[in-house]
Amino acid sequence: MDKLVIEGGTPLRGRVRISGSKNAALPILLACILARGPVRLANVPRLKDIATTLGLLRLLGCEAEQDIAAVTVCVGPDLQAQAPYDLVRTMRASVLCLGPLLARLGKAVVALPGGCAIGSRPVDLHLRGLERMGAKFNLEAGNIIGQCKRLKGAHIHFDFPTVGGTENLLMAASLAQGETILENAAREPEVVNLADFLNACGANISGQGTSIIRVQGVDELSGVDFQVMADRIEAGTYMVAAVITDGELYLEGCSITDLDAVVYKLREMGVWIQEGKSGVLARRGTKLVGVDVMTQPFPGFPTDMQAQIMALMGLAQGSGVIKETIFENRFMHVQELVRMGAQIKLSGQNAMVRGADHYVGAPVMASDLRASASLVLAGLAAKGTTEVRRIYHLDRGYEDLEAKLTNVGARIRREEQ
């Protein structure tokens, strides 16, 4: 197992290329199960979760390869219906093969998913929606076993705008008979990117990006060339990296359009952000002040940026309250930040953050992907040496993190733990 060793206190300056979005690429890769013919996807990041998904596609009977330019996926003649536990347990997104397998084969055996330990993320909304479309499910030995004839369109209202549930049903509905209407659907840009991919393959989807999505089922989807969107959470993380080190970074290949809530809060804190022709420039303003933040479904402040902005607020003047409304167990990074000198008090869903003069390097333990990022950010700003342990989480979601940070001046290296 590896760790990152960070010598803090160096302002980051230069340009960082923002990679393709992991959270968009994973459902798009699994949606390839629906296509008859090869799919070529550009801008797919080289990450552990991507490699796991490609391995899953191969086990299901697809050809799936990634080279420097793109990922190519082609469904073979012997598509299988079972996604085994050994792969699914490491990555929650694996459950997104449920809808495509049911739509393509009429059956699916998918192990209950794993992923980051940030709280309960049940798949009941996925199953309820698919049942409305005609699927029947049993739970046996930790597997979701689903069967159906051809799925039929249905009117489905989500109790909560679930991203994974919306994506699973979008894929299933694309080959269903008749019209499917998804109400209170997730509006995240990654959902829009998936719908755009499916439409490029021949699906008939409208309303993506709003709370009501309509899908007219078609008989067949075809292969296509498609580009995955840039990773908005990676872009937000590097914005914070520029500011927390009192540096300046130009983030190539991203737009602030999908980061409105994050940009708004950063500007409220005193961050200077300007959009250019090919990216976004971020740097610290005259002073940094604490603000109140509440995580919400898109277009609200994303839960995936909560830990990063907490690390930044820990060095701001004054205080602010961060309220986490999405996951009940997403404050596990707090005690690690406190070890570095942060002044944070927890009360239920709320974290009161009072700005400290500085962070001090310390050995810390990462608990999930975004928590890992917050500890790296704090280490970049800290006095002394920080060791971030259990960084396999980072390898799941940030492409070439050490190389990108080193190229803009960070003193960071990977060592065996």
C-alpha positions in Angstrom: 0.0 0.0 0.0 1.3 3.5 -0.9 1.3 6.8 0.8 1.9 10.4 -0.3 4.6 12.4 1.3 4.1 16.2 1.0 6.5 19.0 1.9 4.1 21.9 2.2 4.4 25.7 1.9 5.0 26.1 -1.8 2.6 28.2 -3.9 1.3 26.3 -6.9 1.7 28.2 -10.3 1.2 27.1 -13.8 -1.3 25.1 -15.9 -3.2 21.9 -15.1 -5.1 19.9 -17.7 -8.4 18.7 -16.3 -9.1 15.1 -17.1 -12.3 13.5 -18.3 -15.0 12.9 -15.7 -14.9 9.6 -13.9 -18.5 10.0 -12.8 -19.6 10.5 -16.4 -17.3 7.9 -17.9 -18.4 5.0 -15.7 -22.2 5.0 -16.6 -21.3 5.7 -20.2 -19.0 2.7 -20.3 -21.7 0.4 -18.9 -24.3 1.9 -21.3 -22.1 0.5 -24.1 -23.8 -2.9 -23.2 -26.8 -1.5 -25.0 -25.1 -0.7 -28.3 -24.8 -3.0 -31.3 -21.5 -2.1 -32.8 -18.2 -0.6 -31.5 -18.2 2.4 -29.3 -15.1 4.7 -29.1 -14.9 7.0 -26.2 -12.4 9.9 -26.0 -11.3 11.8 -22.9 -11.7 8.8 -20.5 -9.4 9.2 -17.5 -6.9 6.4 -16.7 -8.1 5.5 -13.2 -8.5 2.4 -11.1 -12.3 2.6 -11.3 -12.1 2.8 -15.1 -9.8 -0.3 -15.2 -12.3 -2.1 -12.9 -15.2 -1.2 -15.2 -13.3 -2.4 -18.3 -12.6 -5.7 -16.5 -16.3 -6.0 -15.6 -17.2 -5.5 -19.3 -14.8 -8.2 -20.3 -16.2 -10.6 -17.8 -19.7 -9.8 -19.2 -18.5 -10.8 -22.7 -17.4 -7.4 -24.2 -14.2 -6.4 -25.9 -13.0 -3.4 -23.9 -9.6 -1.7 -24.3 -8.0 1.6 -23.3 -5.1 3.2 -25.2 -3.7 6.7 -25.0 -6.3 8.2 -27.3 -9.6 6.4 -26.3 -11.5 3.5 -24.9 -13.1 1.1 -27.3 -15.9 -1.2 -26.3 -17.7 -3.8 -28.4 -20.3 -6.2 -27.2 -19.6 -9.8 -28.1 -22.0 -12.5 -29.3 -22.1 -14.2 -25.9 -23.1 -11.3 -23.5 -23.3 -12.6 -20.0 -25.8 -11.5 -17.3 -23.7 -11.8 -14.1 -21.6 -9.2 -12.5 -19.5 -10.9 -9.8 -18.9 -9.8 -6.2 -15.1 -9.6 -6.5 -15.4 -6.7 -8.9 -18.6 -5.0 -7.8 -17.6 -4.9 -4.1 -14.8 -2.4 -4.9 -16.9 0.1 -6.9 -20.5 1.2 -6.3 -21.0 2.3 -10.0 -21.0 -1.4 -10.9 -24.7 -1.6 -10.1 -25.3 0.6 -13.2 -24.9 -2.5 -15.3 -28.3 -3.7 -13.9 -30.5 -1.6 -16.2 -28.5 -2.3 -19.4 -28.4 -6.0 -18.8 -32.1 -6.2 -18.1 -32.9 -4.1 -21.2 -30.5 -6.1 -23.5 -30.9 -9.7 -22.1 -34.0 -9.7 -19.9 -32.0 -10.9 -16.9 -29.2 -9.7 -14.6 -27.4 -11.0 -11.6 -25.5 -8.2 -9.9 -23.8 -8.3 -6.5 -24.8 -5.6 -4.0 -22.2 -2.8 -4.5 -19.4 -1.5 -2.4 -17.3 1.7 -2.8 -16.4 4.5 -0.5 -17.4 4.2 3.2 -19.3 7.5 3.3 -22.7 6.2 4.4 -25.7 4.2 3.3 -26.5 4.5 -0.5 -29.2 1.9 -1.0 -30.3 0.8 -4.5 -34.0 0.5 -3.6 -34.9 3.5 -5.9 -33.2 1.8 -8.8 -35.1 -1.5 -8.2 -38.5 0.2 -7.6 -38.2 2.1 -10.9 -37.2 -1.1 -12.8 -40.1 -2.9 -11.2 -42.5 -0.3 -12.5 -41.1 -1.1 -15.9 -41.9 -4.8 -15.5 -38.8 -6.3 -13.9 -39.0 -8.7 -10.9 -36.2 -9.0 -8.3 -35.0 -11.5 -5.7 -32.1 -11.1 -3.3 -30.0 -14.3 -2.9 -26.6 -14.7 -1.3 -25.8 -11.0 -1.6 -26.9 -10.8 -5.3 -29.6 -8.8 -6.9 -31.3 -11.2 -9.4 -33.6 -9.6 -11.9 -35.7 -10.9 -14.7 -38.1 -9.5 -17.2 -39.5 -9.8 -20.7 -39.1 -6.6 -22.7 -39.2 -3.7 -20.3 -42.1 -1.4 -20.7 -42.2 2.4 -20.4 -43.6 3.7 -17.1 -44.2 7.0 -15.2 -41.7 7.0 -12.4 -41.4 9.6 -9.6 -38.2 9.4 -7.5 -38.5 10.1 -3.8 -35.0 11.7 -4.0 -33.2 12.9 -7.2 -30.8 10.0 -7.2 -28.0 10.2 -9.7 -27.4 6.4 -10.0 -31.1 5.7 -10.1 -31.7 8.2 -12.8 -28.8 6.8 -14.8 -29.9 3.2 -14.4 -33.4 3.9 -15.5 -32.3 6.1 -18.4 -30.3 3.3 -19.8 -33.0 0.7 -19.3 -35.7 3.0 -20.7 -33.8 3.6 -23.9 -34.6 0.0 -25.1 -38.0 -0.3 -23.3 -41.3 -0.5 -25.2 -43.1 2.8 -25.1 -42.5 6.1 -23.2 -40.8 6.4 -19.8 -41.2 9.6 -17.8 -38.7 10.2 -14.9 -39.9 12.8 -12.4 -37.7 14.4 -9.8 -34.8 13.1 -11.8 -31.2 14.0 -11.1 -30.0 17.1 -13.0 -26.2 16.6 -12.7 -24.1 17.3 -15.7 -22.9 13.7 -15.7 -26.5 12.6 -16.2 -26.8 15.0 -19.1 -23.6 13.6 -20.6 -25.0 10.0 -20.4 -28.3 11.1 -22.0 -26.3 12.8 -24.8 -24.3 9.6 -25.3 -27.4 7.5 -25.5 -29.0 9.9 -28.0 -25.8 9.8 -30.1 -26.3 6.0 -30.2 -29.9 6.4 -31.5 -31.9 6.8 -28.3 -34.8 9.3 -28.0 -34.3 11.2 -24.7 -35.4 14.7 -23.9 -35.5 16.9 -20.8 -32.0 15.9 -19.5 -30.7 18.6 -17.2 -34.3 19.2 -15.9 -36.2 17.4 -13.2 -38.5 15.7 -15.8 -36.9 13.4 -18.4 -38.8 11.7 -21.2 -37.5 8.6 -23.0 -39.2 7.1 -26.0 -37.9 3.5 -26.2 -36.3 2.3 -29.5 -35.6 -1.2 -30.8 -31.8 -0.9 -31.1 -28.9 1.4 -30.3 -25.8 1.6 -32.5 -22.1 2.2 -31.9 -20.7 5.7 -31.9 -17.7 8.0 -31.3 -18.2 10.2 -28.3 -16.3 12.5 -26.0 -16.7 12.3 -22.2 -17.1 15.7 -20.4 -14.4 17.2 -18.2 -14.3 16.4 -14.5 -15.9 19.3 -12.7 -14.9 17.9 -9.3 -11.3 17.6 -10.3 -11.5 21.2 -11.6 -12.9 22.4 -8.3 -10.2 20.5 -6.3 -7.4 22.3 -8.3 -9.2 25.6 -7.8 -8.9 25.0 -4.1 -5.2 23.9 -4.5 -4.3 27.2 -6.1 -6.0 29.2 -3.4 -4.9 27.2 -0.3 -1.2 27.5 -1.4 -1.6 31.2 -2.2 -0.7 30.4 -5.8 -2.3 30.7 -9.3 -3.4 27.9 -11.6 -4.9 27.9 -15.1 -7.2 24.9 -15.4 -7.2 23.8 -19.1 -10.2 22.1 -20.7 -12.9 22.9 -18.1 -15.8 25.4 -17.8 -17.3 27.1 -14.8 -20.8 26.4 -16.1 -21.1 23.1 -14.4 -19.4 24.5 -11.2 -21.7 27.5 -10.6 -22.4 26.7 -6.9 -18.7 26.0 -6.1 -17.5 29.1 -7.9 -20.2 31.2 -6.2 -19.0 30.0 -2.7 -15.3 30.4 -3.6 -15.9 33.9 -4.8 -17.9 34.6 -1.6 -14.8 33.5 0.3 -12.6 35.9 -1.6 -11.3 33.7 -4.4 -10.5 35.3 -7.8 -11.8 33.1 -10.6 -11.9 34.1 -14.3 -13.0 32.0 -17.3 -10.8 32.1 -20.3 -11.0 30.7 -23.9 -9.8 27.2 -23.0 -10.2 27.0 -19.2 -10.4 28.8 -15.9 -7.9 30.9 -13.9 -8.0 30.7 -10.1 -6.1 32.5 -7.4 -6.5 33.9 -3.9 -7.9 37.4 -3.5 -6.8 40.0 -0.9 -8.1 37.9 2.0 -10.0 34.6 2.6 -13.2 34.6 4.8 -15.4 31.8 6.1 -18.8 31.2 4.6 -21.8 28.8 5.2 -22.1 25.9 2.8 -24.9 23.3 2.5 -24.5 20.3 0.2 -27.4 19.7 -2.1 -28.3 17.8 -5.4 -27.3 19.7 -8.5 -27.5 22.7 -9.1 -26.7 23.0 -5.4 -23.2 22.7 -3.8 -21.9 19.2 -4.6 -21.2 16.8 -1.7 -18.1 15.8 -3.7 -16.6 19.2 -3.0 -17.5 19.4 0.7 -14.2 18.0 2.1 -12.1 20.3 -0.2 -13.8 23.5 0.7 -13.6 22.5 4.4 -9.8 22.3 4.1 -9.8 25.8 2.6 -12.2 27.2 5.2 -9.8 25.9 7.9 -7.4 28.7 6.9 -9.9 31.5 6.3 -10.6 34.4 8.6 -13.7 34.1 10.8 -15.9 31.0 10.8 -18.5 29.2 8.8 -20.8 26.2 9.0 -20.8 23.3 6.5 -24.0 21.2 6.5 -23.8 17.8 4.8 -27.3 16.7 3.6 -26.5 14.0 1.1 -24.4 11.4 3.0 -24.7 10.8 6.8 -21.1 9.7 7.2 -19.1 12.1 5.2 -17.2 14.0 7.9 -14.6 11.3 8.5 -11.9 13.6 7.3 -12.6 16.1 10.1 -10.5 14.5 12.8 -7.6 14.1 10.4 -7.7 17.8 9.6 -7.9 18.6 13.3 -4.6 16.6 13.7 -3.1 19.2 11.3 -4.4 22.1 13.3 -7.9 22.7 11.9 -10.5 24.1 14.4 -13.6 22.1 13.5 -16.5 21.1 15.8 -19.1 18.5 14.7 -22.8 18.6 15.6 -24.9 16.1 13.7 -24.9 17.1 10.0 -23.1 20.3 10.8 -19.4 21.2 11.0 -18.4 24.5 12.5 -15.1 25.6 11.0 -13.1 28.4 12.6 -10.1 29.6 10.7 -6.6 28.7 12.0 -3.3 30.6 11.4 -1.8 27.6 9.6 -1.8 23.8 9.2 1.1 21.7 10.6 2.2 18.6 8.7 1.3 15.3 10.3 0.6 11.6 9.4 -3.0 11.3 8.4 -5.3 8.5 7.2 -7.7 8.9 4.2 -11.2 7.4 4.6 -12.7 8.0 1.1 -11.9 9.6 -2.2 -12.8 13.2 -1.5 -11.5 13.0 2.1 -8.2 12.0 0.6 -8.2 15.1 -1.7 -8.9 17.4 1.3 -5.9 16.0 3.2 -3.6 16.4 0.2 -4.8 20.1 0.0 -4.1 20.7 3.6 -0.7 19.1 3.3 0.2 21.4 0.4 -0.5 24.4 2.6 1.0 23.0 5.8 4.2 23.8 7.5 6.4 20.7 7.5 5.8 17.2 6.2 2.5 15.5 5.8 2.0 11.8 5.1 -1.3 10.8 3.6 -1.9 7.1 4.0 -4.4 4.7 2.3 -4.2 6.7 -0.9 -5.8 3.9 -3.0 -8.9 6.1 -2.8 -7.1 8.8 -4.7 -6.2 6.4 -7.5 -9.9 5.7 -8.0 -10.7 9.3 -8.8 -7.7 11.6 -9.7 -5.7 10.9 -12.8 -1.9 11.6 -12.5 -2.4 13.6 -9.2 1.3 13.6 -8.2 2.5 14.4 -11.7 0.0 17.3 -12.2 0.9 18.8 -8.8 4.6 18.4 -9.3 4.4 20.1 -12.6 3.0 23.3 -10.9 5.6 23.3 -8.1 4.3 21.0 -5.4 6.9 18.9 -3.4 5.0 15.6 -3.4 6.1 12.0 -3.8 4.7 8.5 -3.5 6.3 6.0 -1.2 5.5 2.5 -0.1 3.8 2.5 3.3 
